[in-house]
């Protein structure tokens, strides 16, 4: 065997080092991100009405679409799936109902990101002049169906709950309605399911336009004062999380008539009892329609009695026939019953006059 001298060993080592260095340099070059994509957003200001849109145009390679992230105000807008068109990528950016200034970041896999800003401006439009802003109205029929099914399911589910398992807030008829209204507008994801403590969770779509409490009104979605919606309402106490029966009746619903046969699921029945000295108390029931928990072909109403005889009261579910023949006549939903105010529907189910 020939013995390599020191000079030859040094030469071979230098070649090896040069080769390794070249590989490292090439790897480093390959790891360097490509230049940020060229992007253009038009317009850069839209209304927080749940429908207004901007178009994001992105210049970049075909194949795998870019990743679009809305940061800083993530509930202000949603990026829809980008599509390849005329040699570029285009994505619709849809407004939410929560104003803010969002940062939109765009990047292709392994590439450097580009950013642009979008202003989602507060919308005070109330095309119905009933005090409910258009950004809360569910104009999409699919959203209306989702709200109705969740509202009635959530209310009825509490009837079948053991009283000890019900939310402590449900202590009268208005509280039951507030609970079902708020929870029906949530995103019904795994986090919501974990805290809902319901006996079962149905496979129902959620409202898509917005999710509680991410609105321009925050969690305070119930109106408690008269008048059309004003730009100053969110900060003036006109909307709260709490509303009694009278406020639900006067400011959050509209009359459908006094014929119970024309009621639709999620409608409300209101009653007024006058007392001495002009005082009055109000009561409400939820018209469920067919049961979602135990379908049997009957139609139902549901309500909480409120405190009774020094006790907490109870939830009751009656068929329409049982209600029409209720022992105490003042609770029968008949045209001749002056205490029966009629069948009412939620304002958010009244579509905007200015359609999106």
VOMIKOL-841760 format. One line per field, with one value per residue (C-alpha): residue number from 1; y, x, z. Coordinates in steps of 0.02 Angstrom, whole numbers. Each point is the difference from the previous one (the first is absolute). Example, Ala and Ser with C-alpha at 12.3 -4.5 7.8 and 13.67 -1.06 7.14 Angstrom:
<recs>
nr	[1 2]
yy	[-225 172]
xx	[615 69]
zz	[390 -33]
</recs>
This chain:
<recs>
nr	[1 2 3 4 5 6 7 8 9 10 11 12 13 14 15 16 17 18 19 20 21 22 23 24 25 26 27 28 29 30 31 32 33 34 35 36 37 38 39 40 41 42 43 44 45 46 47 48 49 50 51 52 53 54 55 56 57 58 59 60 61 62 63 64 65 66 67 68 69 70 71 72 73 74 75 76 77 78 79 80 81 82 83 84 85 86 87 88 89 90 91 92 93 94 95 96 97 98 99 100 101 102 103 104 105 106 107 108 109 110 111 112 113 114 115 116 117 118 119 120 121 122 123 124 125 126 127 128 129 130 131 132 133 134 135 136 137 138 139 140 141 142 143 144 145 146 147 148 149 150 151 152 153 154 155 156 157 158 159 160 161 162 163 164 165 166 167 168 169 170 171 172 173 174 175 176 177 178 179 180 181 182 183 184 185 186 187 188 189 190 191 192 193 194 195 196 197 198 199 200 201 202 203 204 205 206 207 208 209 210 211 212 213 214 215 216 217 218 219 220 221 222 223 224 225 226 227 228 229 230 231 232 233 234 235 236 237 238 239 240 241 242 243 244 245 246 247 248 249 250 251 252 253 254 255 256 257 258 259 260 261 262 263 264 265 266 267 268 269 270 271 272 273 274 275 276 277 278 279 280 281 282 283 284 285 286 287 288 289 290 291 292 293 294 295 296 297 298 299 300 301 302 303 304 305 306 307 308 309 310 311 312 313 314 315 316 317 318 319 320 321 322 323 324 325 326 327 328 329 330 331 332 333 334 335 336 337 338 339 340 341 342 343 344 345 346 347 348 349 350 351 352 353 354 355 356]
yy	[0 171 127 169 144 154 110 -122 -18 189 11 -134 81 166 -81 -82 165 91 -130 9 189 1 -114 112 156 -80 -58 174 75 -124 45 186 57 62 181 50 -13 157 30 127 27 94 85 17 54 -98 4 -115 -65 -184 9 137 -64 50 -92 -51 -30 -98 -24 -165 -176 -114 -163 11 155 129 3 152 50 140 66 139 2 -182 16 154 -100 -173 -53 -117 -134 80 -45 6 124 85 -61 67 -53 90 -13 81 82 5 119 -61 107 54 158 11 25 -169 -48 -124 -107 -101 -129 -148 -156 36 180 167 80 158 105 128 85 -5 116 -78 149 4 -7 87 -42 -46 -17 -57 144 -121 23 -156 36 -86 -81 -110 -52 -174 35 -169 -132 -129 111 24 -188 -27 126 -69 -180 42 118 -126 -146 91 54 -172 -87 95 -69 -176 46 -38 169 -12 -13 154 165 97 150 -89 53 72 10 146 -83 -158 104 101 -159 -85 158 30 -181 -22 135 -82 -101 -176 -68 -117 139 48 -182 -26 139 -22 -153 -60 -177 -11 111 -2 4 170 138 160 177 50 190 27 -89 60 105 65 142 190 -15 -129 -114 130 -50 41 171 80 175 64 80 -45 -56 141 3 44 -148 -123 115 74 -149 -21 -181 -117 -185 7 40 -33 -66 173 51 -161 34 186 19 -169 -82 45 -53 -145 -4 -83 -163 -136 -112 122 -6 -67 -82 126 123 70 16 151 33 154 0 170 34 139 174 -31 -128 -146 -160 -88 -182 -92 -173 -75 -80 -155 -76 -185 -69 -28 -104 -122 16 -59 103 125 186 75 159 14 120 23 48 106 -10 -74 -26 45 -126 19 -47 -122 -22 -58 -70 -5 -54 132 -94 2 187 36 -92 63 6 185 90 149 -113 -63 73 57 159 33 -6 180 -59 -92 127 -113 -98 93 -35 52 160 -87 -115 151 19 169 108 28 -176 -49]
xx	[0 65 8 -73 115 -59 -11 -113 -111 -16 -47 -133 -71 -13 -97 -118 -25 -33 -130 -89 4 -75 -141 -34 -1 -120 -113 0 -45 -142 -64 -6 -181 -58 -50 -169 -146 -69 -175 -137 -158 -149 -85 100 -153 -162 -152 -19 -169 43 -12 110 153 171 102 179 105 161 139 89 30 -140 -29 -20 -101 74 -36 -102 -3 -105 87 -21 -190 -37 -189 -12 9 18 107 -90 93 111 -32 117 -62 89 170 -21 -79 -155 -82 -159 18 -170 -43 -56 -111 139 90 189 159 62 171 -6 157 28 137 36 78 181 -14 9 -168 -78 -121 -136 -130 -190 -116 -168 -109 -146 -169 -147 -129 -173 -101 -156 9 -48 154 91 154 10 165 -95 -136 11 -36 62 -139 129 49 -182 -28 158 -55 -177 57 132 -114 -140 117 94 -159 -80 160 -8 -174 71 149 -1 -33 167 90 -82 94 -36 -55 -158 -119 -149 -75 109 159 -38 -26 159 100 -64 18 181 55 -85 115 160 117 -44 178 91 38 -184 -53 117 -81 -181 -34 -144 -69 37 70 -91 90 -67 85 37 -42 135 -21 75 30 -41 76 104 -112 6 -111 108 -104 -138 -121 -169 -78 -80 -45 -112 55 91 180 126 189 12 -106 142 75 -160 -80 -138 54 37 21 -153 -176 -163 -156 -68 161 7 -178 14 176 63 -149 -141 -183 -49 -183 -111 -31 108 -23 109 143 169 134 98 -145 -49 -169 -22 -128 -38 -89 -59 -7 -63 77 46 135 21 100 52 27 67 2 106 -91 105 -107 46 115 182 32 -145 -91 -179 -96 -65 40 60 25 131 22 69 -128 120 0 -160 -61 169 82 106 -142 15 12 -156 -26 -180 -78 -103 -157 50 35 -165 -92 107 -101 34 -77 119 137 -99 66 -169 -51 -130 129 53 152 70 105 32 135 163 157 179 57 158 -111 -74 113 78 -89 170 44 185]
zz	[0 -46 137 -43 42 93 -157 -90 153 11 -184 13 157 -90 -141 122 94 -164 -49 166 -6 -173 55 152 -109 -124 143 74 -168 -18 174 -37 -20 -167 -19 73 -122 -78 69 -31 104 -67 84 159 102 15 115 151 -55 -23 -190 -72 -91 -64 -131 34 -157 21 -127 27 -63 -54 91 188 47 118 185 55 183 75 154 130 -23 -46 22 -111 -162 -75 -148 -118 -97 -135 -181 -150 -131 -147 58 177 163 61 171 63 170 84 141 169 112 118 -58 3 -98 -58 -65 -144 -21 -159 -29 -112 76 46 -57 87 45 -66 102 -30 110 -9 95 47 46 121 -88 85 -134 64 -160 95 126 138 109 -59 -106 -168 48 124 -123 -73 -183 -61 9 56 146 49 -1 103 132 11 20 130 97 16 34 137 86 -9 56 164 31 -4 109 184 84 90 -168 -78 -9 160 -103 -60 138 -97 -174 -60 63 -99 -158 27 26 -157 -106 51 -13 -169 -71 61 -110 56 -2 118 125 8 15 148 101 -57 112 -109 -2 -187 -137 -168 -166 -50 -98 96 -55 -124 -6 172 164 173 80 -146 -58 3 155 84 110 25 -138 79 -20 154 -60 -141 -163 -160 9 19 -17 184 61 35 133 72 88 -130 -21 146 34 113 -60 91 -85 -36 -88 -100 -57 -39 -69 -64 -86 -119 -6 -114 54 130 -93 78 -152 -99 125 -53 106 108 5 170 84 113 138 104 167 64 185 111 -15 -182 37 -120 -10 -160 -40 -151 -77 -138 -144 -36 -135 -22 133 -47 155 -10 -168 19 -126 129 8 163 98 137 145 175 130 101 191 70 179 75 -116 -159 -117 -144 -187 -90 -174 -63 -162 -90 48 183 -8 -87 139 143 162 26 -147 3 -72 -148 -164 -64 -90 134 140 30 98 -151 -98 -148 -91 -28 -102 33 -87 -60 -104 -91 -154 -37 -126 -80 -53 -8]
</recs>
